[in-house]
């Protein structure tokens, strides 16, 4: 148990030093008021409800791939943090930037630092948003 406490403290210290929230993908309780902590519950990570039938097929397919990948057992800690970050961004919980993930795997606990602005899905969303703003400005 002491090892887990050391890992949690390290995770909080990293998040605090880079000014990032923590995305917790485990049952390990992270109790701190020093940085925001997002508990990535399994129902939060289900992006199926975010798929729009009228939306772009490529965006819908990308979100579906994320959902399917999250359901697979062979997923890495980095992919889990990346996917949870994308879902949090889409839901408006995060605005971008870096996140620190705390991931509990069957035989390990991992700390992952992920830059959401380098994520290909978020880059695509930002690019689409920029185009919508430009078209709105041009038409108004």
N, C-alpha and C positions, 0 to 999 in steps of 0.2 A: 504494500500500500504506500509505503514511503516513496518508492520509485515513481508512482503515479503522481503523487503530490509534487515531486521535483519536476516532472514533465509539464504539469499544469502551470507551475510557477514560471518555467521557461517560456511556455506559450504566451502567458500574460506579459512577461517582460519583453518578448519580441514584438508583440502587438503594440504595446505601449511605446516602445522605442521607434517604431516606424509609423505610429499614428493610424493603426488599422484595427478594424473590428475582428473578432474571432468568430469563425463558423465552426460550431461544435457538431461533429458527425459521430457521436458516440453517446453512450449512457453515462459517461464520466461527468460528474457535476463540476462545472466551471463557475465558481462563485467569486465575482469581482465587481467592483464599481469603478475600476480604473479604466476599462475599455468596454465598448459595447460587445455583448455576446449574443450571437444568433444561434439558436438551437435548431438544427436542420432536421426536423421530424420527418419521418418517411412520407406523411401525407403532404408536407410542404414541397417535397422534392418531386412530387408527381406533377409533371407538366402537361399531362393529357388535357386537363381543363383549360389550359392556356392556348390550345390550338384553335384557331378561328377558321370556320369553314369557308369564309369569304377572303381569308388572308392569302398571302403569296404562298404558292406551293413550295417553293424552295425554303422559305422560313419555317413553314409547317413541317416539312420533311426534316429539317435540321433539329427542330424541337423534339420531334418524334424519335430521332436518333439518340438524342440526349436521354430521353425517357427510357428507351430500350437499353441503352448502355448502362444506365444507373441500375437497372433491374438485373443485369448480369453479375455473376459472382466473381468474375476475374478482374474486376475493376481495380485500378490502382488508387492510392490515396490522393494523388494529384488530380486524377480525373474526378474523383468525388468532390473535392474542394472546388474545382473548376465548374462542375455542373451545379453544385449548390450555389455558387456565386452567380452564375447565369440566371438561375431561377430567382434568386433574391433580387437581382438587378431588374428582371422583367416585372416582378411583383412590386417594385418600388421600395424595397427594403434597403437596398444599397444604391449608391449613386455612381459607383465606379471606384477606381483606385485599387489599392492592395487589400487583401484579406489574409488572415492567418487561420489556417484550418487545423483543427485537432481531430484526427481520424483514428478511430479504434478499429483495428483489423483483428482477425482471429488470433494471430500470434504476435502482434506488435501494436504499438501506438506511434503515430506519426504526426509531426508538425510540418505543415506545408505552407509556404508563403506564395501566394498567387496574385499576379497583377491582372485585374479584370479588364483593363484597357488594352491588354495584349491578347485577350481572348477573341478568337475569330467570330464567334456568334455576337458578342457585344460590339465588336468593330462593325459588323454588318448592320446591327440595330442603329448604332450611332450614325453610320453613313446614310441609312434610310431616313433617319430623323433630320439630318442636315438637308437632304433633298426636299423633304416636305416643307421645311422652313423656307428654303429658297423659292420654291414654287409659290408658297403663300405670299411671300414678300413681293414676288414678281406680279402676282395677280391682284394684289391689293393697291 
